[in-house]
Amino acid sequence: MSKRQRPLMQTTYLGDAEEDRIEDLIKERVKEDRRQRNEPEIKIDWTYSTIKQFCQRYPVFTEGGVRFMLHEESKHHLRERGCVVRVGGRILVHEKKFLKAHGLEY
């Protein structure tokens, strides 16, 4: 007779709501630990997006208009200002800097 081997660990699927609750508890625990150690809370204040995502978020800009500005990049100084980053073939727009370069603040 061979003994049936038991798995080392059984996994159970938690529902999405349960996973979200656990994730929120972990975040709160990390924040509390940082407060106790007097560490500053980490905040990210930048957002990169593709041209299409950027234009969907800010409809005042059209895809063609943004692409033209990128084509005429030397005139608009977008790269020097840090508004645009090229990663491989993808062009990412730094939203806050791009808006600031055009006189718009959010």
C-alpha positions as CSV (number, residue, x, y, z in Angstrom):
1,M,0.0,0.0,0.0
2,S,1.3,3.4,-0.9
3,K,0.5,6.2,1.4
4,R,-1.1,9.2,-0.2
5,Q,1.0,12.2,0.2
6,R,-0.6,15.3,1.5
7,P,0.2,18.7,0.0
8,L,2.6,20.8,1.9
9,M,0.2,23.7,1.8
10,Q,-3.4,24.0,0.7
11,T,-4.4,27.2,-1.0
12,T,-7.8,28.6,-0.9
13,Y,-9.2,31.4,-3.0
14,L,-10.3,34.4,-1.2
15,G,-13.0,36.5,-2.8
16,D,-12.1,39.9,-4.3
17,A,-13.7,41.8,-1.5
18,E,-11.7,39.7,1.1
19,E,-8.5,40.3,-0.8
20,D,-9.2,44.1,-1.0
21,R,-9.9,44.1,2.8
22,I,-6.6,42.3,3.5
23,E,-4.7,44.7,1.2
24,D,-6.2,47.7,3.0
25,L,-5.2,46.2,6.4
26,I,-1.6,45.7,5.2
27,K,-1.5,49.3,3.9
28,E,-2.8,50.6,7.2
29,R,-0.3,48.5,9.2
30,V,2.6,49.9,7.0
31,K,1.4,53.4,7.6
32,E,1.2,52.9,11.3
33,D,4.7,51.4,11.4
34,R,6.0,54.4,9.5
35,R,4.3,56.8,11.9
36,Q,5.8,55.0,14.9
37,R,9.3,55.3,13.4
38,N,8.6,59.0,12.4
39,E,9.2,58.2,8.7
40,P,7.6,60.4,6.2
41,E,4.7,59.0,4.1
42,I,5.7,58.3,0.6
43,K,3.7,60.1,-2.0
44,I,4.2,59.9,-5.8
45,D,3.3,63.1,-7.5
46,W,4.0,62.1,-11.1
47,T,2.1,60.3,-13.7
48,Y,3.3,59.1,-17.1
49,S,0.8,58.1,-19.8
50,T,0.7,57.3,-23.4
51,I,-0.4,60.0,-25.9
52,K,-3.8,58.3,-26.3
53,Q,-4.3,58.0,-22.5
54,F,-3.3,61.6,-22.0
55,C,-5.7,62.9,-24.6
56,Q,-8.5,60.9,-23.1
57,R,-7.8,62.4,-19.7
58,Y,-7.4,65.9,-21.0
59,P,-9.7,66.3,-24.0
60,V,-8.5,69.9,-24.7
61,F,-5.5,68.2,-26.4
62,T,-6.0,66.1,-29.5
63,E,-3.8,63.1,-30.4
64,G,-2.8,64.8,-33.6
65,G,-1.9,68.1,-31.9
66,V,0.2,66.4,-29.2
67,R,2.0,64.3,-31.9
68,F,2.6,67.4,-33.9
69,M,4.1,69.1,-30.8
70,L,6.4,66.1,-30.4
71,H,7.4,66.3,-34.0
72,E,8.3,69.9,-33.5
73,E,10.0,69.0,-30.3
74,S,12.9,71.3,-30.7
75,K,10.6,74.4,-30.9
76,H,8.6,73.4,-27.8
77,H,11.5,72.1,-25.7
78,L,9.4,69.3,-24.3
79,R,12.3,66.9,-23.9
80,E,14.5,69.5,-22.1
81,R,11.6,70.3,-19.7
82,G,11.1,66.6,-18.9
83,C,7.6,66.5,-20.4
84,V,8.2,63.6,-22.7
85,V,10.1,60.4,-22.3
86,R,10.8,57.9,-25.0
87,V,11.0,54.2,-23.9
88,G,11.8,52.0,-26.9
89,G,9.1,52.8,-29.4
90,R,6.7,54.1,-26.8
91,I,6.3,57.8,-26.1
92,L,5.2,58.7,-22.5
93,V,4.0,62.1,-21.4
94,H,4.6,63.4,-17.9
95,E,1.2,64.9,-17.3
96,K,2.0,67.5,-14.7
97,K,5.1,68.9,-16.5
98,F,3.3,68.8,-19.9
99,L,0.4,70.8,-18.6
100,K,2.7,73.2,-16.8
101,A,4.7,73.8,-19.9
102,H,1.5,74.9,-21.6
103,G,0.4,77.2,-18.9
104,L,-2.2,74.8,-17.4
105,E,-2.0,73.6,-13.8
106,Y,-4.2,71.0,-12.1
